[in-house]
Amino acid sequence: MSYGFRDGGSARAGAAEAGIGRREFLNGALVAAVGAAAAVPAAAGSAEPSGTASGGPPAFAVSTPSPSASTPDRRGQDNTKTYAENLRTPVVGRYQVIVAGGGPSGVIAAVAAARSGAKTLLIERYAFLGGNGTAGLMTCYNGFRNQRPPDALQTVKGIPAEYIAEIVRLGGVADSVPYAQTEHDVPSGDLSYVVGFDAEAAKVASLNLLRKEGVALRLHSWVAAPMLEGSRVTGVIVESKSGRQALAADIVVDATGDGDVAAWAGAPFAGPAAQGDRMGMSLMYQLGGVSRETQEATGGIRVGDRVVLWGPSFGGDALDVENLTRAEVETRLKLWEQVQAMRKRPGAAPVHLAQTATCIGVRETRRILGEYMLTEQEAIRGTRFPDVIAISSNPMPSYRGRRFFFEHEGFDVPYRSLVPLRIDGLVLTGRCISCEQGPFQSARSMAPAMAVGHASGCAAALAAKGGVAPRKLDVKALQKLLLGQKAELRIPA
Ligand SMILES: Cc1cc2nc3c(=O)[nH]c(=O)nc-3n(C[C@H](O)[C@H](O)[C@H](O)COP(=O)(O)OP(=O)(O)OC[C@H]3O[C@@H](n4cnc5c(N)ncnc54)[C@H](O)[C@@H]3O)c2cc1C
């Protein structure tokens, strides 16, 4: 049994996951080459300088800044120039539950909604599922239990555990991860703090679970706006190669990570900018041709001879498309140079850049304000709530500059944090739920995000089938349903 940051590898992982303050942990010879520029994250909330790290060719011109760039909320008031669109959008489908976004939280939410008896559609902008775990190549699910004792309780079970079992069945569990933790037997369902995985297996595992529950799936579809009747969300508008279409729903689950549906419907939200402590973006990547000896220096998440690592970071607003474009351009150029430099080191010639993430990983954008705002102190104290629907035991990875471990087995996430203020017909899930930044840092990790997804899917199904507003939902009935589906709530079934 081992725990704590007794070796460099785990400390490195903690800092890498936080997206800040990595330099002090990147001391290995090979790592120094890979991580040198990556260890200089952007100042939180500040604009990044343009151009490559080496002062090479001139910077890319990103698209011309628009007057509305500073008002990413589509209801922003900057109307210096507008184009009036006359839209009549065909309604091409009707569902009891629509889940917008196929990340870890959305996939589990869709499975849960369908299993709970709702006709369910899952919509995803990419060509595959898994969100930041696959598109962002962030291939370790953290937070199935506390990373350190007290860790006897596996806080994430139910459908998320079934999902991990499917990854195990597909042979998709990683050989090693760079986190210190107590030992558990993942194949038997006794999940450790972290489960590393192969991204391709994760994509297939998601499809298998959804197919088994009969969830309808729509890929390549960008949720562009909510359908609204007053302040009630009645579906979503999607843009795709098929054009602009409307999909109606009794209840929509916002699983976009960024809270797109909720914000565009007019729900109030908190952003990190005001505090200036935004968790940065990072480009994950995979090296191929890595021997076991080489991996000792690189760390990372290993599957065979491939290792996934944390790459260059970038600051600023991840809801500003121009900043996102700069982030992709600069981190990719920087990473290429780093890997080429690394390959010149003795013994590293076979190593190569096998893959970069489909998109840079976004840690923090909106947190939608809900019926309850879970506080930092409640997370630290491990406050229990009568309307608990999930537990988060993941540490807070960059709490006042360090990885903060809970001295309890996890804090409760109340159902009220899933219900947005002012807006009806909508349930929140994943990293946009209503909480302060501290609990956000913890619960945004993918295991608790999946547990919250389990609850949001069940809540949406109950609300849709009962014709009840999520705000008025019988929480005891929701808890009973979740316990019946083997979720861990720390209350008797
Ligand atoms: C660099 C980095 C490192 C991290 N490290 C770890 C780690 O080690 N372990 C861990 O557990 N967690 C880690 N996290 C956190 C974790 O990956 C995320 O917080 C988590 O994935 C959130 O899950 P989600 O389902 O809410 O959102 P996401 O994973 O972001 O999924 C949202 C999904 O919705 C889709 N979507 C978004 N907007 C739209 C739209 N408008 N229309 C249609 N589809 C849309 C996206 O394509 C995506 O599939 C890390 C995050 C980052 C960025």
The ligand as an SDF file (V2000), in Angstrom:
LIG
                    3D

 53 58  0  0  0  0  0  0  0  0999 V2000
   -5.8170   19.3100  -19.0990 C   0  0  0  0  0  0  0  0  0  0  0  0
   -6.8070   18.6910  -18.1730 C   0  0  0  0  0  0  0  0  0  0  0  0
   -6.3970   17.7240  -17.2840 C   0  0  0  0  0  0  0  0  0  0  0  0
   -7.3270   17.0960  -16.4860 C   0  0  0  0  0  0  0  0  0  0  0  0
   -6.9240   16.0640  -15.6950 N   0  0  0  0  0  0  0  0  0  0  0  0
   -7.8560   15.2370  -15.1770 C   0  0  0  0  0  0  0  0  0  0  0  0
   -7.4740   13.9860  -14.6200 C   0  0  0  0  0  0  0  0  0  0  0  0
   -6.3060   13.6320  -14.5560 O   0  0  0  0  0  0  0  0  0  0  0  0
   -8.4720   13.1880  -14.1580 N   0  0  0  0  0  0  0  0  0  0  0  0
   -9.7830   13.5560  -14.1710 C   0  0  0  0  0  0  0  0  0  0  0  0
  -10.6350   12.7760  -13.7400 O   0  0  0  0  0  0  0  0  0  0  0  0
  -10.1490   14.7420  -14.6690 N   0  0  0  0  0  0  0  0  0  0  0  0
   -9.2300   15.5770  -15.1970 C   0  0  0  0  0  0  0  0  0  0  0  0
   -9.6050   16.7680  -15.7740 N   0  0  0  0  0  0  0  0  0  0  0  0
  -10.9960   17.2500  -15.6290 C   0  0  0  0  0  0  0  0  0  0  0  0
  -12.0010   16.5410  -16.5260 C   0  0  0  0  0  0  0  0  0  0  0  0
  -11.4390   16.0640  -17.7160 O   0  0  0  0  0  0  0  0  0  0  0  0
  -13.2060   17.4120  -16.8520 C   0  0  0  0  0  0  0  0  0  0  0  0
  -13.5340   18.2610  -15.8100 O   0  0  0  0  0  0  0  0  0  0  0  0
  -14.3700   16.4890  -17.1970 C   0  0  0  0  0  0  0  0  0  0  0  0
  -14.0950   15.8620  -18.4170 O   0  0  0  0  0  0  0  0  0  0  0  0
  -15.6890   17.2000  -17.2120 C   0  0  0  0  0  0  0  0  0  0  0  0
  -16.6600   16.3100  -17.7030 O   0  0  0  0  0  0  0  0  0  0  0  0
  -17.9490   16.8630  -18.4460 P   0  0  0  0  0  0  0  0  0  0  0  0
  -18.6710   15.6740  -18.9710 O   0  0  0  0  0  0  0  0  0  0  0  0
  -18.6480   17.8140  -17.5550 O   0  0  0  0  0  0  0  0  0  0  0  0
  -17.3770   17.7760  -19.6180 O   0  0  0  0  0  0  0  0  0  0  0  0
  -16.4840   17.4080  -20.8880 P   0  0  0  0  0  0  0  0  0  0  0  0
  -15.5880   16.2860  -20.6240 O   0  0  0  0  0  0  0  0  0  0  0  0
  -15.8980   18.6970  -21.3210 O   0  0  0  0  0  0  0  0  0  0  0  0
  -17.5620   16.9410  -21.9510 O   0  0  0  0  0  0  0  0  0  0  0  0
  -18.4370   17.8600  -22.5690 C   0  0  0  0  0  0  0  0  0  0  0  0
  -18.8950   17.2550  -23.8770 C   0  0  0  0  0  0  0  0  0  0  0  0
  -19.8540   18.0920  -24.4680 O   0  0  0  0  0  0  0  0  0  0  0  0
  -19.5030   18.3640  -25.8200 C   0  0  0  0  0  0  0  0  0  0  0  0
  -19.9940   19.7080  -26.0960 N   0  0  0  0  0  0  0  0  0  0  0  0
  -19.6000   20.8550  -25.5140 C   0  0  0  0  0  0  0  0  0  0  0  0
  -20.3000   21.8910  -25.9790 N   0  0  0  0  0  0  0  0  0  0  0  0
  -21.1570   21.3770  -26.8910 C   0  0  0  0  0  0  0  0  0  0  0  0
  -22.1560   21.9610  -27.7070 C   0  0  0  0  0  0  0  0  0  0  0  0
  -22.4350   23.2640  -27.6500 N   0  0  0  0  0  0  0  0  0  0  0  0
  -22.8410   21.1540  -28.5440 N   0  0  0  0  0  0  0  0  0  0  0  0
  -22.5850   19.8060  -28.5930 C   0  0  0  0  0  0  0  0  0  0  0  0
  -21.6480   19.2120  -27.8250 N   0  0  0  0  0  0  0  0  0  0  0  0
  -20.9560   19.9890  -26.9780 C   0  0  0  0  0  0  0  0  0  0  0  0
  -18.0110   18.2460  -25.8590 C   0  0  0  0  0  0  0  0  0  0  0  0
  -17.5440   17.9550  -27.1640 O   0  0  0  0  0  0  0  0  0  0  0  0
  -17.7690   17.1070  -24.8720 C   0  0  0  0  0  0  0  0  0  0  0  0
  -17.8430   15.8390  -25.4820 O   0  0  0  0  0  0  0  0  0  0  0  0
   -8.6890   17.4690  -16.5350 C   0  0  0  0  0  0  0  0  0  0  0  0
   -9.0920   18.4790  -17.3870 C   0  0  0  0  0  0  0  0  0  0  0  0
   -8.1640   19.0850  -18.2100 C   0  0  0  0  0  0  0  0  0  0  0  0
   -8.6270   20.1150  -19.1740 C   0  0  0  0  0  0  0  0  0  0  0  0
  1  2  1  0
  2  3  1  0
  2 52  2  0
  3  4  2  0
  4  5  1  0
  4 50  1  0
  5  6  2  0
  6  7  1  0
  6 13  1  0
  7  8  2  0
  7  9  1  0
  9 10  1  0
 10 11  2  0
 10 12  1  0
 12 13  2  0
 13 14  1  0
 14 15  1  0
 14 50  1  0
 15 16  1  0
 16 17  1  0
 16 18  1  0
 18 19  1  0
 18 20  1  0
 20 21  1  0
 20 22  1  0
 22 23  1  0
 23 24  1  0
 24 25  2  0
 24 26  1  0
 24 27  1  0
 27 28  1  0
 28 29  2  0
 28 30  1  0
 28 31  1  0
 31 32  1  0
 32 33  1  0
 33 34  1  0
 33 48  1  0
 34 35  1  0
 35 36  1  0
 35 46  1  0
 36 37  1  0
 36 45  1  0
 37 38  2  0
 38 39  1  0
 39 40  1  0
 39 45  2  0
 40 41  1  0
 40 42  2  0
 42 43  1  0
 43 44  2  0
 44 45  1  0
 46 47  1  0
 46 48  1  0
 48 49  1  0
 50 51  2  0
 51 52  1  0
 52 53  1  0
M  END
$$$$
